[in-house]
Amino acid sequence: MAVGAGDLPSQLRIWAWELLKYADQLEEIPYEDQLMNRVCAAYHVKREQLLSPSRIQPLATARQVWMYLLRKETRLSYPAIGKLMQREHATVMSGVRKVERQMLEQPLFARMVETLRISEGRQQERAALAVERKRG
């Protein structure tokens, strides 16, 4: 289901709520999968669809946002992201640039992408909690 630009402010609240439902489970999931899950929830797509070769617009946008998040939130190289996503590194580079341009041109889109990011401090906090749980 595609989300129109006019629906974005209310949709941001819905996406945030969807993400909060899974917050307590995130420390047990690899970071790359956390980002994938966030994008899937935000765009209402399945993991299989995100990895599929389909080029339909809502799916392509979701995939490009995932590329952007992987590049900005992890230390993965373009070739590593391409391997993870079953794409060429040039495709990943193009997708990241497209999201960056769209973020500059559309502030609401930029806010939506930022809501999908997991801050480094929050990630470290979750990692510390996971270590504590294993000890206790």
VOKOLBA-803719 format. One record per atom (N, C-alpha, C): residue in three letters; atom name; x, y, z. Coordinates in pm, whole numbers, plus 50000, padded with zeros to 5 digits. Each point is the difference from the previous one (the first is absolute). Example, Ala and Ser with C-alpha at 12.3 -4.5 7.8 and 13.67 -1.06 7.14 Angstrom:
@r=ALA | a=N | c1=51319 | c2=49431 | c3=50780
@r=ALA | a=CA | c1=49911 | c2=50119 | c3=50000
@r=ALA | a=C | c1=50090 | c2=50120 | c3=50000
@r=SER | a=N | c1=49965 | c2=50105 | c3=49928
@r=SER | a=CA | c1=50082 | c2=50119 | c3=50006
@r=SER | a=C | c1=49923 | c2=50109 | c3=50073
***
This chain:
@r=MET | a=N | c1=50084 | c2=49882 | c3=50000
@r=MET | a=CA | c1=49916 | c2=50118 | c3=50000
@r=MET | a=C | c1=50089 | c2=50123 | c3=50000
@r=ALA | a=N | c1=49982 | c2=50082 | c3=49901
@r=ALA | a=CA | c1=50083 | c2=50120 | c3=49986
@r=ALA | a=C | c1=49948 | c2=50111 | c3=50090
@r=VAL | a=N | c1=50092 | c2=50080 | c3=50048
@r=VAL | a=CA | c1=49964 | c2=50113 | c3=50085
@r=VAL | a=C | c1=50022 | c2=50126 | c3=49921
@r=GLY | a=N | c1=49896 | c2=50081 | c3=49986
@r=GLY | a=CA | c1=50011 | c2=50126 | c3=49927
@r=GLY | a=C | c1=50069 | c2=50105 | c3=50084
@r=ALA | a=N | c1=50057 | c2=50099 | c3=49935
@r=ALA | a=CA | c1=50072 | c2=50106 | c3=50071
@r=ALA | a=C | c1=49908 | c2=50077 | c3=50093
@r=GLY | a=N | c1=49871 | c2=50013 | c3=49964
@r=GLY | a=CA | c1=49906 | c2=50073 | c3=50085
@r=GLY | a=C | c1=49970 | c2=49929 | c3=50130
@r=ASP | a=N | c1=50024 | c2=49870 | c3=50005
@r=ASP | a=CA | c1=49971 | c2=49920 | c3=50119
@r=ASP | a=C | c1=50118 | c2=49993 | c3=50096
@r=LEU | a=N | c1=50112 | c2=50061 | c3=49966
@r=LEU | a=CA | c1=50122 | c2=49978 | c3=50075
@r=LEU | a=C | c1=49994 | c2=50040 | c3=50147
@r=PRO | a=N | c1=49950 | c2=50118 | c3=50041
@r=PRO | a=CA | c1=50003 | c2=50034 | c3=50142
@r=PRO | a=C | c1=49926 | c2=49899 | c3=50088
@r=SER | a=N | c1=49881 | c2=49961 | c3=49962
@r=SER | a=CA | c1=49927 | c2=49902 | c3=50080
@r=SER | a=C | c1=50066 | c2=49864 | c3=49989
@r=GLN | a=N | c1=50056 | c2=49971 | c3=49884
@r=GLN | a=CA | c1=50066 | c2=49872 | c3=49981
@r=GLN | a=C | c1=50125 | c2=49988 | c3=50086
@r=LEU | a=N | c1=50069 | c2=50112 | c3=50025
@r=LEU | a=CA | c1=50118 | c2=49997 | c3=50087
@r=LEU | a=C | c1=49964 | c2=49948 | c3=50139
@r=ARG | a=N | c1=49887 | c2=50045 | c3=50053
@r=ARG | a=CA | c1=49957 | c2=49953 | c3=50132
@r=ARG | a=C | c1=49970 | c2=49851 | c3=49998
@r=ILE | a=N | c1=49937 | c2=49954 | c3=49892
@r=ILE | a=CA | c1=49968 | c2=49858 | c3=49988
@r=ILE | a=C | c1=50128 | c2=49919 | c3=49994
@r=TRP | a=N | c1=50097 | c2=50046 | c3=49919
@r=TRP | a=CA | c1=50127 | c2=49928 | c3=49988
@r=TRP | a=C | c1=50072 | c2=49995 | c3=50134
@r=ALA | a=N | c1=50002 | c2=50112 | c3=50069
@r=ALA | a=CA | c1=50067 | c2=50003 | c3=50131
@r=ALA | a=C | c1=49935 | c2=49901 | c3=50095
@r=TRP | a=N | c1=49869 | c2=49994 | c3=50001
@r=TRP | a=CA | c1=49927 | c2=49906 | c3=50086
@r=TRP | a=C | c1=50034 | c2=49857 | c3=49963
@r=GLU | a=N | c1=50003 | c2=49969 | c3=49871
@r=GLU | a=CA | c1=50033 | c2=49865 | c3=49953
@r=GLU | a=C | c1=50141 | c2=49961 | c3=50048
@r=LEU | a=N | c1=50093 | c2=50094 | c3=49992
@r=LEU | a=CA | c1=50137 | c2=49971 | c3=50040
@r=LEU | a=C | c1=50011 | c2=49978 | c3=50151
@r=LEU | a=N | c1=49925 | c2=50077 | c3=50077
@r=LEU | a=CA | c1=50005 | c2=49986 | c3=50146
@r=LEU | a=C | c1=49951 | c2=49863 | c3=50046
@r=LYS | a=N | c1=49909 | c2=49940 | c3=49925
@r=LYS | a=CA | c1=49948 | c2=49869 | c3=50038
@r=LYS | a=C | c1=50111 | c2=49895 | c3=50005
@r=TYR | a=N | c1=50105 | c2=50021 | c3=49920
@r=TYR | a=CA | c1=50108 | c2=49901 | c3=49992
@r=TYR | a=C | c1=50127 | c2=50043 | c3=50072
@r=ALA | a=N | c1=49998 | c2=50111 | c3=50068
@r=ALA | a=CA | c1=50121 | c2=50057 | c3=50061
@r=ALA | a=C | c1=50067 | c2=49905 | c3=50098
@r=ASP | a=N | c1=49922 | c2=49927 | c3=50080
@r=ASP | a=CA | c1=50061 | c2=49913 | c3=50100
@r=ASP | a=C | c1=50068 | c2=49879 | c3=49939
@r=GLN | a=N | c1=49972 | c2=49967 | c3=49875
@r=GLN | a=CA | c1=50060 | c2=49885 | c3=49935
@r=GLN | a=C | c1=50126 | c2=50036 | c3=49922
@r=LEU | a=N | c1=50026 | c2=50129 | c3=49981
@r=LEU | a=CA | c1=50104 | c2=50042 | c3=49907
@r=LEU | a=C | c1=50141 | c2=49961 | c3=50040
@r=GLU | a=N | c1=50030 | c2=49994 | c3=50131
@r=GLU | a=CA | c1=50138 | c2=49971 | c3=50038
@r=GLU | a=C | c1=50042 | c2=49858 | c3=49963
@r=GLU | a=N | c1=49904 | c2=49913 | c3=49970
@r=GLU | a=CA | c1=50033 | c2=49862 | c3=49965
@r=GLU | a=C | c1=50014 | c2=49982 | c3=49849
@r=ILE | a=N | c1=49973 | c2=50101 | c3=49922
@r=ILE | a=CA | c1=50001 | c2=49991 | c3=49855
@r=ILE | a=C | c1=50123 | c2=50072 | c3=49946
@r=PRO | a=N | c1=50072 | c2=49940 | c3=49903
@r=PRO | a=CA | c1=50113 | c2=50071 | c3=49940
@r=PRO | a=C | c1=49957 | c2=50136 | c3=49946
@r=TYR | a=N | c1=50091 | c2=50095 | c3=50008
@r=TYR | a=CA | c1=49968 | c2=50139 | c3=49967
@r=TYR | a=C | c1=49947 | c2=50017 | c3=49857
@r=GLU | a=N | c1=50060 | c2=49930 | c3=49904
@r=GLU | a=CA | c1=49955 | c2=50010 | c3=49862
@r=GLU | a=C | c1=49854 | c2=49954 | c3=49988
@r=ASP | a=N | c1=49965 | c2=49895 | c3=50074
@r=ASP | a=CA | c1=49862 | c2=49951 | c3=49999
@r=ASP | a=C | c1=49905 | c2=50097 | c3=50070
@r=GLN | a=N | c1=50049 | c2=50068 | c3=50104
@r=GLN | a=CA | c1=49917 | c2=50100 | c3=50067
@r=GLN | a=C | c1=49960 | c2=50109 | c3=49901
@r=LEU | a=N | c1=50098 | c2=50045 | c3=49922
@r=LEU | a=CA | c1=49972 | c2=50104 | c3=49902
@r=LEU | a=C | c1=49902 | c2=49948 | c3=49894
@r=MET | a=N | c1=50020 | c2=49876 | c3=49957
@r=MET | a=CA | c1=49910 | c2=49942 | c3=49901
@r=MET | a=C | c1=49858 | c2=49991 | c3=50056
@r=ASN | a=N | c1=49987 | c2=49956 | c3=50124
@r=ASN | a=CA | c1=49868 | c2=49989 | c3=50063
@r=ASN | a=C | c1=49932 | c2=50136 | c3=50011
@r=ARG | a=N | c1=50078 | c2=50102 | c3=50032
@r=ARG | a=CA | c1=49944 | c2=50135 | c3=50009
@r=ARG | a=C | c1=49948 | c2=50049 | c3=49865
@r=VAL | a=N | c1=50078 | c2=49977 | c3=49896
@r=VAL | a=CA | c1=49958 | c2=50042 | c3=49866
@r=VAL | a=C | c1=49876 | c2=49922 | c3=49957
@r=CYS | a=N | c1=50000 | c2=49870 | c3=50025
@r=CYS | a=CA | c1=49884 | c2=49918 | c3=49964
@r=CYS | a=C | c1=49874 | c2=50048 | c3=50072
@r=ALA | a=N | c1=50013 | c2=50032 | c3=50128
@r=ALA | a=CA | c1=49884 | c2=50048 | c3=50076
@r=ALA | a=C | c1=49954 | c2=50136 | c3=49948
@r=ALA | a=N | c1=50094 | c2=50087 | c3=49969
@r=ALA | a=CA | c1=49965 | c2=50135 | c3=49954
@r=ALA | a=C | c1=49932 | c2=49999 | c3=49864
@r=TYR | a=N | c1=50046 | c2=49913 | c3=49913
@r=TYR | a=CA | c1=49946 | c2=49996 | c3=49864
@r=TYR | a=C | c1=49898 | c2=49889 | c3=49979
@r=HIS | a=N | c1=49969 | c2=49926 | c3=50105
@r=HIS | a=CA | c1=49902 | c2=49892 | c3=49993
@r=HIS | a=C | c1=50035 | c2=49899 | c3=49891
@r=VAL | a=N | c1=50125 | c2=49956 | c3=50002
@r=VAL | a=CA | c1=50045 | c2=49898 | c3=49905
@r=VAL | a=C | c1=50060 | c2=49885 | c3=50078
@r=LYS | a=N | c1=50010 | c2=49885 | c3=49935
@r=LYS | a=CA | c1=50060 | c2=49882 | c3=50062
@r=LYS | a=C | c1=50148 | c2=49997 | c3=49967
@r=ARG | a=N | c1=50074 | c2=49930 | c3=50083
@r=ARG | a=CA | c1=50145 | c2=49987 | c3=49981
@r=ARG | a=C | c1=50032 | c2=49944 | c3=49861
@r=GLU | a=N | c1=49922 | c2=49900 | c3=49959
@r=GLU | a=CA | c1=50023 | c2=49937 | c3=49870
@r=GLU | a=C | c1=49983 | c2=50101 | c3=49887
@r=GLN | a=N | c1=49903 | c2=50090 | c3=50016
@r=GLN | a=CA | c1=49977 | c2=50102 | c3=49898
@r=GLN | a=C | c1=50118 | c2=50097 | c3=49992
@r=LEU | a=N | c1=50056 | c2=50033 | c3=50116
@r=LEU | a=CA | c1=50112 | c2=50094 | c3=50002
@r=LEU | a=C | c1=50122 | c2=49942 | c3=49929
@r=LEU | a=N | c1=50015 | c2=49869 | c3=50006
@r=LEU | a=CA | c1=50114 | c2=49934 | c3=49936
@r=LEU | a=C | c1=49969 | c2=49957 | c3=49857
@r=SER | a=N | c1=49876 | c2=50014 | c3=49957
@r=SER | a=CA | c1=49960 | c2=49955 | c3=49867
@r=SER | a=C | c1=50056 | c2=50093 | c3=49892
@r=PRO | a=N | c1=49999 | c2=49955 | c3=49875
@r=PRO | a=CA | c1=50048 | c2=50085 | c3=49891
@r=PRO | a=C | c1=49896 | c2=50101 | c3=49951
@r=SER | a=N | c1=49884 | c2=50003 | c3=50060
@r=SER | a=CA | c1=49892 | c2=50089 | c3=49957
@r=SER | a=C | c1=50045 | c2=50146 | c3=50000
@r=ARG | a=N | c1=49953 | c2=50076 | c3=49899
@r=ARG | a=CA | c1=50035 | c2=50141 | c3=49989
@r=ARG | a=C | c1=49879 | c2=50091 | c3=50018
@r=ILE | a=N | c1=49890 | c2=49947 | c3=50051
@r=ILE | a=CA | c1=49884 | c2=50087 | c3=50020
@r=ILE | a=C | c1=50036 | c2=50108 | c3=50100
@r=GLN | a=N | c1=49946 | c2=50119 | c3=49981
@r=GLN | a=CA | c1=50046 | c2=50120 | c3=50070
@r=GLN | a=C | c1=50000 | c2=49990 | c3=50153
@r=PRO | a=N | c1=49891 | c2=49967 | c3=50067
@r=PRO | a=CA | c1=50008 | c2=49998 | c3=50147
@r=PRO | a=C | c1=50106 | c2=49903 | c3=50052
@r=LEU | a=N | c1=50016 | c2=49890 | c3=49931
@r=LEU | a=CA | c1=50098 | c2=49900 | c3=50041
@r=LEU | a=C | c1=50142 | c2=50049 | c3=49973
@r=ALA | a=N | c1=50021 | c2=50064 | c3=49886
@r=ALA | a=CA | c1=50132 | c2=50054 | c3=49966
@r=ALA | a=C | c1=50041 | c2=50108 | c3=50100
@r=THR | a=N | c1=49905 | c2=50084 | c3=50038
@r=THR | a=CA | c1=50030 | c2=50105 | c3=50098
@r=THR | a=C | c1=50036 | c2=49940 | c3=50134
@r=ALA | a=N | c1=49924 | c2=49901 | c3=50044
@r=ALA | a=CA | c1=50029 | c2=49933 | c3=50128
@r=ALA | a=C | c1=50140 | c2=49939 | c3=49996
@r=ARG | a=N | c1=50033 | c2=49937 | c3=49890
@r=ARG | a=CA | c1=50132 | c2=49937 | c3=49985
@r=ARG | a=C | c1=50111 | c2=50106 | c3=50004
@r=GLN | a=N | c1=49977 | c2=50113 | c3=49934
@r=GLN | a=CA | c1=50101 | c2=50107 | c3=49999
@r=GLN | a=C | c1=50017 | c2=50060 | c3=50139
@r=VAL | a=N | c1=49892 | c2=50013 | c3=50076
@r=VAL | a=CA | c1=50010 | c2=50049 | c3=50137
@r=VAL | a=C | c1=50081 | c2=49902 | c3=50084
@r=TRP | a=N | c1=49977 | c2=49871 | c3=49980
@r=TRP | a=CA | c1=50078 | c2=49900 | c3=50073
@r=TRP | a=C | c1=50148 | c2=50012 | c3=49964
@r=MET | a=N | c1=50030 | c2=50019 | c3=49872
@r=MET | a=CA | c1=50139 | c2=50019 | c3=49957
@r=MET | a=C | c1=50061 | c2=50120 | c3=50073
@r=TYR | a=N | c1=49926 | c2=50110 | c3=50001
@r=TYR | a=CA | c1=50047 | c2=50122 | c3=50065
@r=TYR | a=C | c1=50028 | c2=49975 | c3=50148
@r=LEU | a=N | c1=49906 | c2=49936 | c3=50068
@r=LEU | a=CA | c1=50017 | c2=49975 | c3=50144
@r=LEU | a=C | c1=50117 | c2=49908 | c3=50027
@r=LEU | a=N | c1=50017 | c2=49897 | c3=49917
@r=LEU | a=CA | c1=50114 | c2=49911 | c3=50018
@r=LEU | a=C | c1=50131 | c2=50075 | c3=49983
@r=ARG | a=N | c1=50005 | c2=50089 | c3=49903
@r=ARG | a=CA | c1=50123 | c2=50075 | c3=49975
@r=ARG | a=C | c1=50029 | c2=50100 | c3=50112
@r=LYS | a=N | c1=49897 | c2=50068 | c3=50049
@r=LYS | a=CA | c1=50020 | c2=50104 | c3=50101
@r=LYS | a=C | c1=50008 | c2=49945 | c3=50142
@r=GLU | a=N | c1=49936 | c2=49889 | c3=50027
@r=GLU | a=CA | c1=49992 | c2=49949 | c3=50137
@r=GLU | a=C | c1=50099 | c2=49888 | c3=50029
@r=THR | a=N | c1=50063 | c2=49945 | c3=49898
@r=THR | a=CA | c1=50096 | c2=49892 | c3=50021
@r=THR | a=C | c1=50132 | c2=50039 | c3=49936
@r=ARG | a=N | c1=50097 | c2=49918 | c3=50017
@r=ARG | a=CA | c1=50130 | c2=50024 | c3=49937
@r=ARG | a=C | c1=50015 | c2=49916 | c3=49873
@r=LEU | a=N | c1=49889 | c2=49952 | c3=49947
@r=LEU | a=CA | c1=50005 | c2=49916 | c3=49882
@r=LEU | a=C | c1=50037 | c2=50082 | c3=49875
@r=SER | a=N | c1=50081 | c2=49941 | c3=49915
@r=SER | a=CA | c1=50037 | c2=50064 | c3=49874
@r=SER | a=C | c1=49887 | c2=49981 | c3=49899
@r=TYR | a=N | c1=50007 | c2=50074 | c3=49890
@r=TYR | a=CA | c1=49900 | c2=49983 | c3=49895
@r=TYR | a=C | c1=49997 | c2=49856 | c3=49948
@r=PRO | a=N | c1=50117 | c2=49937 | c3=49973
@r=PRO | a=CA | c1=49996 | c2=49861 | c3=49955
@r=PRO | a=C | c1=49939 | c2=49905 | c3=50105
@r=ALA | a=N | c1=50027 | c2=50024 | c3=50128
@r=ALA | a=CA | c1=49943 | c2=49914 | c3=50105
@r=ALA | a=C | c1=49848 | c2=50016 | c3=50007
@r=ILE | a=N | c1=49953 | c2=50123 | c3=49986
@r=ILE | a=CA | c1=49855 | c2=50024 | c3=50001
@r=ILE | a=C | c1=49939 | c2=49934 | c3=49876
@r=GLY | a=N | c1=50067 | c2=50014 | c3=49887
@r=GLY | a=CA | c1=49951 | c2=49936 | c3=49878
@r=GLY | a=C | c1=49988 | c2=49850 | c3=50015
@r=LYS | a=N | c1=50098 | c2=49939 | c3=50063
@r=LYS | a=CA | c1=49996 | c2=49854 | c3=50022
@r=LYS | a=C | c1=49884 | c2=49963 | c3=50091
@r=LEU | a=N | c1=49982 | c2=50077 | c3=50106
@r=LEU | a=CA | c1=49891 | c2=49975 | c3=50094
@r=LEU | a=C | c1=49864 | c2=50012 | c3=49932
@r=MET | a=N | c1=49989 | c2=50096 | c3=49909
@r=MET | a=CA | c1=49872 | c2=50029 | c3=49933
@r=MET | a=C | c1=49987 | c2=49931 | c3=49864
@r=GLN | a=N | c1=50101 | c2=49921 | c3=49963
@r=GLN | a=CA | c1=50000 | c2=49931 | c3=49872
@r=GLN | a=C | c1=49994 | c2=50099 | c3=49883
@r=ARG | a=N | c1=50082 | c2=50106 | c3=50010
@r=ARG | a=CA | c1=50006 | c2=50106 | c3=49899
@r=ARG | a=C | c1=50147 | c2=50033 | c3=49972
@r=GLU | a=N | c1=50024 | c2=50069 | c3=49891
@r=GLU | a=CA | c1=50133 | c2=50050 | c3=49967
@r=GLU | a=C | c1=50031 | c2=50122 | c3=50088
@r=HIS | a=N | c1=50128 | c2=50023 | c3=50027
@r=HIS | a=CA | c1=50036 | c2=50114 | c3=50085
@r=HIS | a=C | c1=49960 | c2=50133 | c3=49935
@r=ALA | a=N | c1=50003 | c2=50008 | c3=49867
@r=ALA | a=CA | c1=49961 | c2=50123 | c3=49932
@r=ALA | a=C | c1=49851 | c2=50030 | c3=50022
@r=THR | a=N | c1=49920 | c2=49895 | c3=50008
@r=THR | a=CA | c1=49857 | c2=50017 | c3=50028
@r=THR | a=C | c1=49980 | c2=50057 | c3=50139
@r=VAL | a=N | c1=50080 | c2=49952 | c3=50094
@r=VAL | a=CA | c1=49993 | c2=50050 | c3=50138
@r=VAL | a=C | c1=50041 | c2=50147 | c3=50004
@r=MET | a=N | c1=50107 | c2=50034 | c3=49933
@r=MET | a=CA | c1=50046 | c2=50139 | c3=49997
@r=MET | a=C | c1=49893 | c2=50091 | c3=49942
@r=SER | a=N | c1=49938 | c2=49957 | c3=49892
@r=SER | a=CA | c1=49895 | c2=50078 | c3=49937
@r=SER | a=C | c1=49880 | c2=50016 | c3=50092
@r=GLY | a=N | c1=49962 | c2=49893 | c3=50069
@r=GLY | a=CA | c1=49887 | c2=50005 | c3=50093
@r=GLY | a=C | c1=50025 | c2=50094 | c3=50117
@r=VAL | a=N | c1=50120 | c2=49997 | c3=50054
@r=VAL | a=CA | c1=50036 | c2=50088 | c3=50112
@r=VAL | a=C | c1=49995 | c2=50146 | c3=49954
@r=ARG | a=N | c1=50056 | c2=50029 | c3=49884
@r=ARG | a=CA | c1=49997 | c2=50137 | c3=49947
@r=ARG | a=C | c1=49857 | c2=50047 | c3=49976
@r=LYS | a=N | c1=49915 | c2=49912 | c3=49950
@r=LYS | a=CA | c1=49862 | c2=50037 | c3=49972
@r=LYS | a=C | c1=49927 | c2=50036 | c3=50130
@r=VAL | a=N | c1=50020 | c2=49922 | c3=50104
@r=VAL | a=CA | c1=49937 | c2=50029 | c3=50130
@r=VAL | a=C | c1=50053 | c2=50132 | c3=50055
@r=GLU | a=N | c1=50130 | c2=50023 | c3=49990
@r=GLU | a=CA | c1=50058 | c2=50126 | c3=50048
@r=GLU | a=C | c1=49939 | c2=50120 | c3=49928
@r=ARG | a=N | c1=49986 | c2=49990 | c3=49867
@r=ARG | a=CA | c1=49938 | c2=50109 | c3=49923
@r=ARG | a=C | c1=49855 | c2=50022 | c3=50043
@r=GLN | a=N | c1=49928 | c2=49889 | c3=50014
@r=GLN | a=CA | c1=49859 | c2=50010 | c3=50037
@r=GLN | a=C | c1=49984 | c2=50059 | c3=50140
@r=MET | a=N | c1=50091 | c2=49969 | c3=50090
@r=MET | a=CA | c1=49996 | c2=50056 | c3=50135
@r=MET | a=C | c1=50020 | c2=50151 | c3=49996
@r=LEU | a=N | c1=50086 | c2=50048 | c3=49913
@r=LEU | a=CA | c1=50023 | c2=50144 | c3=49987
@r=LEU | a=C | c1=49879 | c2=50071 | c3=49940
@r=GLU | a=N | c1=49933 | c2=49935 | c3=49908
@r=GLU | a=CA | c1=49887 | c2=50060 | c3=49929
@r=GLU | a=C | c1=49869 | c2=49989 | c3=50076
@r=GLN | a=N | c1=49986 | c2=49896 | c3=50084
@r=GLN | a=CA | c1=49873 | c2=49974 | c3=50068
@r=GLN | a=C | c1=50024 | c2=49984 | c3=50150
@r=PRO | a=N | c1=49978 | c2=50104 | c3=50077
@r=PRO | a=CA | c1=50025 | c2=49995 | c3=50145
@r=PRO | a=C | c1=49919 | c2=49889 | c3=50071
@r=LEU | a=N | c1=49878 | c2=49975 | c3=49958
@r=LEU | a=CA | c1=49921 | c2=49894 | c3=50065
@r=LEU | a=C | c1=50061 | c2=49863 | c3=49976
@r=PHE | a=N | c1=50049 | c2=49979 | c3=49880
@r=PHE | a=CA | c1=50068 | c2=49873 | c3=49969
@r=PHE | a=C | c1=50125 | c2=49988 | c3=50086
@r=ALA | a=N | c1=50074 | c2=50110 | c3=50015
@r=ALA | a=CA | c1=50120 | c2=49999 | c3=50084
@r=ALA | a=C | c1=49966 | c2=49965 | c3=50144
@r=ARG | a=N | c1=49892 | c2=50056 | c3=50053
@r=ARG | a=CA | c1=49957 | c2=49967 | c3=50137
@r=ARG | a=C | c1=49964 | c2=49853 | c3=50012
@r=MET | a=N | c1=49932 | c2=49946 | c3=49899
@r=MET | a=CA | c1=49962 | c2=49859 | c3=50004
@r=MET | a=C | c1=50124 | c2=49912 | c3=50003
@r=VAL | a=N | c1=50098 | c2=50031 | c3=49914
@r=VAL | a=CA | c1=50122 | c2=49920 | c3=49996
@r=VAL | a=C | c1=50073 | c2=50010 | c3=50135
@r=GLU | a=N | c1=50004 | c2=50119 | c3=50057
@r=GLU | a=CA | c1=50066 | c2=50017 | c3=50129
@r=GLU | a=C | c1=49931 | c2=49919 | c3=50111
@r=THR | a=N | c1=49869 | c2=49985 | c3=49992
@r=THR | a=CA | c1=49931 | c2=49920 | c3=50102
@r=THR | a=C | c1=50038 | c2=49853 | c3=49991
@r=LEU | a=N | c1=50049 | c2=49958 | c3=49884
@r=LEU | a=CA | c1=50039 | c2=49860 | c3=49982
@r=LEU | a=C | c1=50141 | c2=49972 | c3=50049
@r=ARG | a=N | c1=50078 | c2=50105 | c3=50021
@r=ARG | a=CA | c1=50136 | c2=49982 | c3=50047
@r=ARG | a=C | c1=49999 | c2=49955 | c3=50146
@r=ILE | a=N | c1=50098 | c2=49922 | c3=50034
@r=ILE | a=CA | c1=50021 | c2=49959 | c3=50139
@r=ILE | a=C | c1=50128 | c2=50068 | c3=50043
@r=SER | a=N | c1=49989 | c2=50092 | c3=50094
@r=SER | a=CA | c1=50118 | c2=50078 | c3=50038
@r=SER | a=C | c1=50107 | c2=49909 | c3=50059
@r=GLU | a=N | c1=50124 | c2=50041 | c3=49983
@r=GLU | a=CA | c1=50112 | c2=49921 | c3=50049
@r=GLU | a=C | c1=49995 | c2=49984 | c3=50151
@r=GLY | a=N | c1=49963 | c2=50106 | c3=50071
@r=GLY | a=CA | c1=49989 | c2=49991 | c3=50146
@r=GLY | a=C | c1=49894 | c2=49901 | c3=50042
@r=ARG | a=N | c1=49887 | c2=50001 | c3=49932
@r=ARG | a=CA | c1=49892 | c2=49905 | c3=50031
@r=ARG | a=C | c1=50043 | c2=49858 | c3=49970
@r=GLN | a=N | c1=50076 | c2=49982 | c3=49891
@r=GLN | a=CA | c1=50050 | c2=49868 | c3=49964
@r=GLN | a=C | c1=50095 | c2=49948 | c3=50108
@r=GLN | a=N | c1=50088 | c2=50087 | c3=50048
@r=GLN | a=CA | c1=50094 | c2=49959 | c3=50105
@r=GLN | a=C | c1=49925 | c2=49968 | c3=50129
@r=GLU | a=N | c1=49896 | c2=50078 | c3=50029
@r=GLU | a=CA | c1=49919 | c2=49975 | c3=50119
@r=GLU | a=C | c1=49934 | c2=49862 | c3=49992
@r=ARG | a=N | c1=49947 | c2=49965 | c3=49885
@r=ARG | a=CA | c1=49936 | c2=49870 | c3=49983
@r=ARG | a=C | c1=50101 | c2=49886 | c3=50010
@r=ALA | a=N | c1=50119 | c2=50023 | c3=49946
@r=ALA | a=CA | c1=50104 | c2=49899 | c3=50010
@r=ALA | a=C | c1=50039 | c2=49976 | c3=50145
@r=ALA | a=N | c1=50009 | c2=50108 | c3=50077
@r=ALA | a=CA | c1=50033 | c2=49988 | c3=50143
@r=ALA | a=C | c1=49890 | c2=49925 | c3=50074
@r=LEU | a=N | c1=49875 | c2=50029 | c3=49967
@r=LEU | a=CA | c1=49888 | c2=49929 | c3=50061
@r=LEU | a=C | c1=50003 | c2=49851 | c3=49968
@r=ALA | a=N | c1=50036 | c2=49966 | c3=49876
@r=ALA | a=CA | c1=50006 | c2=49861 | c3=49960
@r=ALA | a=C | c1=50108 | c2=49926 | c3=50079
@r=VAL | a=N | c1=50115 | c2=50068 | c3=50022
@r=VAL | a=CA | c1=50108 | c2=49939 | c3=50079
@r=VAL | a=C | c1=49953 | c2=49978 | c3=50143
@r=GLU | a=N | c1=49931 | c2=50099 | c3=50057
@r=GLU | a=CA | c1=49949 | c2=49987 | c3=50138
@r=GLU | a=C | c1=49901 | c2=49884 | c3=50012
@r=ARG | a=N | c1=49916 | c2=49984 | c3=49902
@r=ARG | a=CA | c1=49900 | c2=49893 | c3=50005
@r=ARG | a=C | c1=50066 | c2=49863 | c3=49996
@r=LYS | a=N | c1=50108 | c2=49989 | c3=49921
@r=LYS | a=CA | c1=50071 | c2=49873 | c3=49990
@r=LYS | a=C | c1=50070 | c2=49966 | c3=50131
@r=ARG | a=N | c1=50049 | c2=50103 | c3=50070
@r=ARG | a=CA | c1=50066 | c2=49978 | c3=50128
@r=ARG | a=C | c1=49902 | c2=49958 | c3=50109
@r=GLY | a=N | c1=49883 | c2=50066 | c3=49997
@r=GLY | a=CA | c1=49902 | c2=49979 | c3=50107
@r=GLY | a=C | c1=49912 | c2=49888 | c3=49971
***
